[in-house]
């Protein structure tokens, strides 16, 4: 207890109620197990004792508090999240109207445009990583007079007049790079691979198992190396529903932070909202798959696309809320499985190495080419969903990191 008092004295002196201390302790890695060693049932009970033991800092007047930022819908991120799907639809249309070299140029130009649009969509709005401030503005007139638990210590907004500040959950925590929680280059590469496999992977695997491929992909579904444009286009269109789901989750977390008096209350309020966001996104993705499959007259590939969507959404949400490590590892593990599924049949063609292709052949014989991405992405998605259920239901995950832009 003395160690905790010494380590978090400034946090306790500035906090107005035990909830702010509890959020700060949780952000510093203090768990219920740590509280049990101090003979308390949970972190909030420990925070209550710290709040009672540490005298308030009355030597100098408390600075004015920063109101809790309210996520709001902005036209900028609405347009940006719709842009990847629009450019993807234009690219698919161009591929169907061209042949030969023009088709190749359309494909390359479309891929570049979609990549840049997706990057822009992930840098603004609810899907943006935390650069120290949220990409949301505080709605005028919505200040609750209560500072956000976990906001930067000592930073205030003029005009609130409540005399309340909040602890910094990142104090004492090393943040790599200049952007806290910025998506790593490895995560971007893994995501591009997974999307590329959704477009080309099943066709390439089928060609490898049947003696091909004898020619590069032509962009036509009936070619020697067929491309699955329907699920790829649906995933691009799903960027907009993903942003809306992230926004709804953030708005629900905001209401939880302003209305909850304990960490357990906040967790109980946010857990159904998190599950609802997942369910809403998967339902929207399924509808987009049906629409794209019908319009393009191609298989919708529900298992592959839904498992990939179920993997990408929690990976992005965790990265957005400053937990990028496990998403990068989960995406990398899925990429490794898919890469091995392509490499082993190719290596099995070498003299005396036919046994290398047996695992992939067995898996494909049991579930088709779709079994590979379903196994890879589904397993990683389950791991991330479990981790997100434990992480994104904590108050410290949703505490703002600074003043809004």
C-alpha positions as CSV (number, residue, x, y, z in Angstrom):
1,X,0.0,0.0,0.0
2,X,2.8,2.4,0.8
3,X,4.4,1.7,-2.5
4,X,1.2,2.5,-4.3
5,X,0.7,5.6,-2.3
6,X,4.2,6.9,-3.2
7,X,3.9,5.9,-6.9
8,X,0.5,7.4,-7.5
9,X,0.5,10.3,-5.0
10,X,0.1,13.0,-7.7
11,X,-2.7,11.1,-9.3
12,X,-4.5,10.8,-6.0
13,X,-3.9,14.4,-5.0
14,X,-5.5,15.7,-8.2
15,X,-8.4,13.3,-8.4
16,X,-11.8,14.4,-7.2
17,X,-13.4,11.0,-6.6
18,X,-12.3,7.3,-6.4
19,X,-13.4,6.6,-10.0
20,X,-10.6,8.9,-11.4
21,X,-8.1,7.1,-9.3
22,X,-9.4,3.7,-10.3
23,X,-9.1,4.6,-14.0
24,X,-5.6,5.8,-13.6
25,X,-4.6,2.7,-11.6
26,X,-6.1,0.5,-14.3
27,X,-4.3,2.4,-17.0
28,X,-1.0,1.8,-15.1
29,X,-1.6,-1.9,-15.1
30,X,-3.1,-2.3,-11.6
31,X,-5.5,-5.2,-11.6
32,X,-7.9,-6.9,-9.2
33,X,-5.2,-9.3,-8.4
34,X,-2.9,-6.5,-7.3
35,X,-5.7,-5.1,-5.2
36,X,-6.2,-8.5,-3.6
37,X,-2.6,-8.4,-2.4
38,X,-3.5,-5.2,-0.7
39,X,-6.6,-6.9,0.9
40,X,-9.1,-5.2,-1.4
41,X,-11.8,-6.9,-3.5
42,X,-11.1,-4.9,-6.6
43,X,-9.3,-1.9,-8.1
44,X,-12.2,0.5,-7.2
45,X,-12.1,-0.6,-3.5
46,X,-8.3,0.1,-3.5
47,X,-8.9,3.5,-5.2
48,X,-11.4,4.4,-2.4
49,X,-8.8,3.8,0.3
50,X,-6.1,5.7,-1.7
51,X,-8.6,8.6,-2.1
52,X,-9.3,8.6,1.6
53,X,-5.6,8.4,2.7
54,X,-4.1,11.0,0.4
55,X,-5.0,14.6,1.3
56,X,-6.3,16.8,-1.5
57,X,-3.8,19.3,-3.0
58,X,-5.1,22.6,-1.5
59,X,-1.9,24.6,-1.6
60,X,-2.6,26.0,-5.0
61,X,-6.0,26.5,-6.8
62,X,-7.0,23.6,-9.0
63,X,-6.9,24.3,-12.7
64,X,-10.1,24.2,-14.6
65,X,-11.1,20.9,-15.9
66,X,-11.4,19.7,-19.5
67,X,-14.9,18.4,-20.3
68,X,-15.1,14.9,-21.6
69,X,-14.9,14.9,-25.4
70,X,-18.1,13.9,-27.1
71,X,-17.7,11.8,-30.3
72,X,-19.6,13.5,-33.1
73,X,-20.4,12.6,-36.7
74,X,-18.4,14.7,-39.1
75,X,-18.8,15.0,-42.9
76,X,-15.0,14.6,-43.4
77,X,-14.7,11.1,-42.0
78,X,-18.0,10.0,-43.5
79,X,-16.8,10.8,-47.0
80,X,-13.3,9.3,-46.4
81,X,-14.7,6.0,-45.1
82,X,-16.9,5.7,-48.2
83,X,-14.1,6.5,-50.6
84,X,-12.4,3.1,-50.6
85,X,-15.6,1.3,-51.5
86,X,-16.4,3.9,-54.2
87,X,-12.9,3.6,-55.8
88,X,-13.1,-0.2,-55.5
89,X,-16.4,-0.2,-57.4
90,X,-14.9,2.0,-60.1
91,X,-11.9,-0.3,-60.4
92,X,-14.1,-3.4,-60.8
93,X,-16.2,-1.6,-63.4
94,X,-13.0,-0.6,-65.3
95,X,-11.7,-4.1,-65.2
96,X,-14.9,-5.5,-66.7
97,X,-14.9,-2.9,-69.5
98,X,-11.2,-3.3,-70.6
99,X,-8.9,-5.9,-72.0
100,X,-5.2,-6.5,-72.3
101,X,-2.8,-3.7,-71.3
102,X,-5.5,-1.2,-70.5
103,X,-7.0,-3.7,-68.0
104,X,-3.5,-4.0,-66.3
105,X,-3.2,-0.2,-66.1
106,X,-6.7,0.0,-64.6
107,X,-5.9,-2.6,-62.0
108,X,-2.6,-1.0,-61.0
109,X,-4.2,2.5,-60.8
110,X,-7.2,1.2,-58.9
111,X,-5.0,-0.7,-56.4
112,X,-3.0,2.5,-55.7
113,X,-6.0,4.7,-55.4
114,X,-7.8,2.2,-53.1
115,X,-4.6,1.9,-50.9
116,X,-4.3,5.7,-50.5
117,X,-8.1,6.1,-49.8
118,X,-8.0,3.4,-47.2
119,X,-4.9,5.0,-45.6
120,X,-6.8,8.3,-45.4
121,X,-9.9,6.7,-44.0
122,X,-7.9,5.1,-41.2
123,X,-6.2,8.4,-40.3
124,X,-9.4,10.3,-39.6
125,X,-12.5,9.7,-37.6
126,X,-13.4,6.8,-35.3
127,X,-11.0,4.4,-37.0
128,X,-8.0,6.7,-36.5
129,X,-5.2,5.7,-34.2
130,X,-4.7,7.9,-31.1
131,X,-2.0,10.5,-31.9
132,X,-2.4,11.9,-28.4
133,X,-5.7,13.5,-29.4
134,X,-8.9,12.0,-30.7
135,X,-10.0,12.9,-34.2
136,X,-13.3,14.0,-32.8
137,X,-14.4,17.5,-31.7
138,X,-16.3,18.3,-28.5
139,X,-19.8,19.3,-29.4
140,X,-20.6,22.8,-28.3
141,X,-22.7,22.9,-25.2
142,X,-22.1,19.3,-24.2
143,X,-19.6,19.8,-21.5
144,X,-20.7,17.9,-18.5
145,X,-18.5,19.8,-16.1
146,X,-16.7,16.5,-15.4
147,X,-13.2,15.8,-16.6
148,X,-12.5,12.7,-18.5
149,X,-10.9,10.0,-16.3
150,X,-7.5,9.4,-17.8
151,X,-7.1,12.8,-19.5
152,X,-3.7,14.4,-19.4
153,X,-2.8,15.6,-15.9
154,X,-2.8,19.4,-15.5
155,X,-4.3,20.1,-18.9
156,X,-7.5,22.0,-18.8
157,X,-9.9,23.8,-21.1
158,X,-10.8,27.4,-20.3
159,X,-14.3,28.3,-19.6
160,X,-15.4,25.1,-17.8
161,X,-15.1,26.5,-14.3
162,X,-15.4,23.2,-12.5
163,X,-11.9,23.1,-11.0
164,X,-11.5,19.4,-11.9
165,X,-8.6,17.7,-13.6
166,X,-7.9,14.2,-14.5
167,X,-4.9,11.8,-14.3
168,X,-2.9,10.8,-17.3
169,X,-3.2,7.1,-17.9
170,X,0.0,7.1,-19.9
171,X,2.2,8.6,-17.2
172,X,5.1,6.4,-16.6
173,X,4.4,4.3,-19.7
174,X,6.8,4.4,-22.5
175,X,5.2,5.2,-25.9
176,X,7.2,4.2,-29.0
177,X,7.5,6.7,-31.7
178,X,5.9,10.2,-31.9
179,X,2.4,8.8,-32.4
180,X,1.1,6.7,-29.5
181,X,-0.4,3.5,-30.7
182,X,0.3,4.3,-34.4
183,X,-0.2,1.3,-36.6
184,X,3.2,-0.4,-37.3
185,X,4.5,-1.0,-40.7
186,X,4.2,-4.7,-40.1
187,X,0.5,-4.5,-39.3
188,X,-0.1,-2.6,-42.6
189,X,1.8,-5.2,-44.5
190,X,-0.2,-8.1,-42.9
191,X,-3.5,-6.3,-43.6
192,X,-2.5,-5.8,-47.3
193,X,-1.6,-9.4,-47.5
194,X,-4.9,-10.6,-46.0
195,X,-6.9,-8.4,-48.4
196,X,-4.8,-9.5,-51.3
197,X,-5.4,-13.2,-50.4
198,X,-9.1,-12.5,-50.2
199,X,-8.8,-11.3,-53.8
200,X,-6.3,-13.8,-55.3
201,X,-5.5,-16.4,-52.7
202,X,-8.2,-19.1,-53.3
203,X,-7.6,-19.0,-57.1
204,X,-3.8,-19.2,-56.6
205,X,-4.1,-22.1,-54.2
206,X,-6.5,-24.0,-56.5
207,X,-4.0,-23.4,-59.4
208,X,-1.1,-24.7,-57.3
209,X,-2.9,-27.8,-56.3
210,X,-3.9,-28.6,-59.9
211,X,-0.5,-28.1,-61.5
212,X,-0.7,-24.3,-62.3
213,X,-0.6,-21.5,-62.4
214,X,0.3,-21.3,-66.1
215,X,-0.4,-17.6,-66.5
216,X,-0.7,-14.5,-64.3
217,X,-4.1,-13.4,-63.2
218,X,-6.2,-11.6,-65.9
219,X,-8.7,-10.1,-63.5
220,X,-11.5,-12.3,-64.9
221,X,-13.3,-14.7,-62.7
222,X,-13.3,-17.4,-65.4
223,X,-9.6,-17.1,-66.1
224,X,-6.8,-19.6,-65.3
225,X,-6.2,-17.8,-62.0
226,X,-9.6,-16.5,-61.0
227,X,-10.0,-13.4,-58.8
228,X,-12.7,-13.1,-56.1
229,X,-13.7,-9.5,-56.8
230,X,-17.1,-9.7,-55.0
231,X,-15.7,-10.3,-51.4
232,X,-12.8,-7.9,-52.0
233,X,-15.2,-5.1,-53.0
234,X,-17.6,-5.9,-50.1
235,X,-14.7,-5.6,-47.7
236,X,-13.8,-2.2,-49.1
237,X,-17.4,-1.0,-48.9
238,X,-17.5,-2.3,-45.3
239,X,-15.0,0.4,-44.3
240,X,-18.0,2.8,-43.8
241,X,-20.0,0.5,-41.5
242,X,-16.8,-0.2,-39.5
243,X,-16.4,3.5,-38.9
244,X,-20.0,3.8,-37.8
245,X,-19.7,0.9,-35.5
246,X,-16.6,2.4,-34.0
247,X,-18.4,5.7,-33.6
248,X,-21.3,4.0,-31.8
249,X,-19.0,2.2,-29.5
250,X,-17.1,5.4,-28.7
251,X,-20.4,7.3,-28.0
252,X,-21.6,4.5,-25.7
253,X,-18.2,4.5,-23.9
254,X,-18.6,8.3,-23.4
255,X,-22.0,7.8,-21.8
256,X,-20.5,5.1,-19.7
257,X,-17.7,7.4,-18.5
258,X,-20.0,10.2,-17.6
259,X,-22.7,8.0,-16.0
260,X,-20.8,5.3,-14.2
261,X,-19.6,5.6,-10.6
262,X,-17.5,2.4,-10.5
263,X,-15.4,0.4,-13.0
264,X,-17.8,-2.5,-12.7
265,X,-20.7,-0.2,-13.8
266,X,-18.7,1.0,-16.8
267,X,-17.8,-2.5,-17.8
268,X,-21.4,-3.6,-17.5
269,X,-22.5,-0.7,-19.6
270,X,-19.9,-1.1,-22.4
271,X,-19.9,-4.9,-22.8
272,X,-23.2,-5.1,-24.6
273,X,-22.3,-2.1,-26.8
274,X,-19.1,-3.8,-27.8
275,X,-20.9,-7.0,-28.7
276,X,-23.6,-5.0,-30.6
277,X,-20.9,-3.2,-32.6
278,X,-19.4,-6.5,-33.7
279,X,-22.8,-8.0,-34.6
280,X,-23.9,-4.8,-36.5
281,X,-20.7,-4.8,-38.5
282,X,-20.9,-8.5,-39.4
283,X,-24.5,-8.1,-40.4
284,X,-23.6,-5.1,-42.7
285,X,-20.7,-7.0,-44.2
286,X,-23.0,-10.0,-44.9
287,X,-25.5,-7.7,-46.7
288,X,-22.7,-6.1,-48.7
289,X,-21.4,-9.6,-49.7
290,X,-24.9,-10.6,-50.9
291,X,-25.2,-7.3,-52.9
292,X,-21.8,-7.6,-54.5
293,X,-22.2,-11.3,-55.3
294,X,-25.6,-10.6,-57.0
295,X,-24.4,-7.6,-59.0
296,X,-21.1,-9.2,-60.1
297,X,-22.6,-12.7,-60.6
298,X,-19.9,-14.2,-58.5
299,X,-19.8,-16.3,-55.3
300,X,-20.1,-14.1,-52.3
301,X,-17.6,-16.2,-50.3
302,X,-19.3,-15.6,-47.0
303,X,-17.0,-17.8,-44.8
304,X,-13.8,-16.2,-46.0
305,X,-15.0,-12.6,-46.0
306,X,-16.8,-12.8,-42.7
307,X,-13.9,-14.3,-40.8
308,X,-11.6,-11.7,-42.3
309,X,-13.9,-8.9,-41.4
310,X,-14.3,-10.4,-37.9
311,X,-10.5,-10.3,-37.6
312,X,-9.9,-6.8,-39.0
313,X,-12.5,-4.9,-37.0
314,X,-11.2,-5.9,-33.5
315,X,-7.7,-5.5,-34.7
316,X,-8.4,-1.9,-35.7
317,X,-10.4,-1.1,-32.6
318,X,-7.6,-2.4,-30.3
319,X,-5.1,-0.3,-32.3
320,X,-7.3,2.7,-32.1
321,X,-7.5,2.3,-28.3
322,X,-3.7,2.1,-27.8
323,X,-3.3,-1.7,-27.8
324,X,-1.5,-2.4,-31.1
325,X,0.8,-5.3,-30.1
326,X,-1.6,-8.3,-30.0
327,X,-3.4,-7.2,-33.2
328,X,-0.1,-7.1,-35.1
329,X,0.8,-10.6,-33.8
330,X,-2.7,-12.0,-34.6
331,X,-2.6,-10.6,-38.1
332,X,0.9,-11.9,-38.6
333,X,-0.1,-15.4,-37.5
334,X,-3.0,-15.4,-40.0
335,X,-0.6,-14.3,-42.7
336,X,1.9,-17.0,-41.8
337,X,-0.8,-19.7,-42.1
338,X,-1.9,-18.4,-45.5
339,X,1.7,-18.1,-46.7
340,X,2.5,-21.6,-45.7
341,X,-0.7,-22.9,-47.4
342,X,0.7,-21.4,-50.7
343,X,4.3,-22.3,-50.1
344,X,3.9,-26.0,-49.1
345,X,2.2,-27.1,-52.4
346,X,4.8,-25.3,-54.4
347,X,7.6,-26.9,-52.4
348,X,5.9,-30.3,-52.7
349,X,6.7,-30.2,-56.4
350,X,10.4,-30.6,-55.7
351,X,11.8,-34.2,-56.0
352,X,11.2,-36.2,-52.8
353,X,9.2,-33.4,-51.2
354,X,5.7,-34.4,-52.1
355,X,4.9,-35.0,-48.4
356,X,5.1,-31.2,-47.8
357,X,1.9,-30.6,-49.7
358,X,-0.1,-33.3,-47.9
359,X,-1.4,-31.1,-45.0
360,X,-2.7,-28.5,-47.4
361,X,-4.2,-31.1,-49.7
362,X,-5.9,-32.8,-46.8
363,X,-7.4,-29.5,-45.5
364,X,-8.6,-28.5,-49.0
365,X,-10.1,-31.9,-49.6
366,X,-12.1,-31.6,-46.4
367,X,-13.3,-28.0,-46.7
368,X,-12.2,-26.6,-50.1
369,X,-9.8,-23.7,-50.7
370,X,-11.9,-21.6,-48.4
371,X,-10.8,-23.7,-45.4
372,X,-7.4,-22.0,-45.4
373,X,-8.4,-18.4,-44.8
374,X,-11.3,-19.5,-42.6
375,X,-8.9,-21.4,-40.3
376,X,-6.3,-18.7,-40.4
377,X,-8.5,-15.6,-39.9
378,X,-11.1,-17.4,-37.8
379,X,-8.6,-18.5,-35.2
380,X,-6.9,-15.1,-35.0
381,X,-10.3,-13.4,-34.9
382,X,-11.4,-15.5,-31.9
383,X,-8.2,-14.6,-30.0
384,X,-8.7,-10.9,-30.7
385,X,-12.4,-10.9,-29.9
386,X,-11.5,-12.5,-26.5
387,X,-8.8,-10.0,-25.9
388,X,-10.9,-7.1,-27.0
389,X,-13.7,-8.2,-24.6
390,X,-11.3,-7.9,-21.7
391,X,-9.5,-4.7,-22.9
392,X,-12.1,-2.5,-24.6
393,X,-14.5,-2.9,-21.6
394,X,-12.0,-1.1,-19.3
395,X,-12.5,2.6,-18.6
396,X,-8.9,3.3,-19.3
397,X,-9.2,2.1,-22.9
398,X,-11.7,4.9,-23.7
399,X,-10.2,7.7,-21.6
400,X,-9.2,10.5,-23.9
401,X,-5.5,11.2,-24.3
402,X,-5.6,14.9,-24.6
403,X,-7.7,17.8,-25.8
404,X,-9.7,17.3,-28.9
405,X,-8.6,18.8,-32.1
